[in-house]
Amino acid sequence: MKMCESTAYILRNDEEELFLENVEVLENMGNEVRIVNIFGEEKTARARVKTLSLVDHKIVLEPL
């Protein structure tokens, strides 16, 4: 069985910085994004989703 989790990055100074690996939940909460990985680790950021690639399993967040 192939794992389908994504890796989330956040833009810092026009560079993609690792935010969280093995993401399975992405939730928009107004001006924040909540991300949870398969291990239950949870992070929130004052950001919006800039890009989401299902094929590449990649999420890029842009800070607000």
Backbone hydrogen bonds, N-H to C=O, Kabsch-Sander energy under -0.5 kcal/mol:
donor,donor_aa,acceptor,acceptor_aa,energy
6,S,23,V,-1.8
7,T,57,H,-2.4
8,A,20,L,-3.4
9,Y,59,I,-2.8
10,I,17,E,-2.7
11,L,61,L,-2.4
12,R,15,E,-2.9
15,E,12,R,-1.5
17,E,10,I,-2.6
17,E,15,E,-0.7
19,F,8,A,-3.1
20,L,8,A,-1.7
23,V,6,S,-3.3
24,E,36,V,-2.6
25,V,36,V,-2.1
27,E,34,R,-3.0
29,M,32,E,-3.3
31,N,29,M,-0.6
32,E,29,M,-1.0
33,V,45,A,-2.5
34,R,27,E,-3.1
35,I,43,K,-3.1
36,V,25,V,-2.0
37,N,41,E,-2.4
38,I,22,N,-2.0
40,G,37,N,-2.0
43,K,35,I,-2.7
45,A,33,V,-1.8
47,A,45,A,-1.7
48,R,62,E,-2.1
50,K,48,R,-0.6
50,K,60,V,-2.8
51,T,60,V,-1.6
53,S,58,K,-3.1
54,L,52,L,-0.6
57,H,53,S,-0.8
58,K,53,S,-2.1
59,I,7,T,-2.6
60,V,51,T,-2.8
61,L,9,Y,-2.9
61,L,59,I,-0.5
62,E,48,R,-3.0
64,L,46,R,-2.3
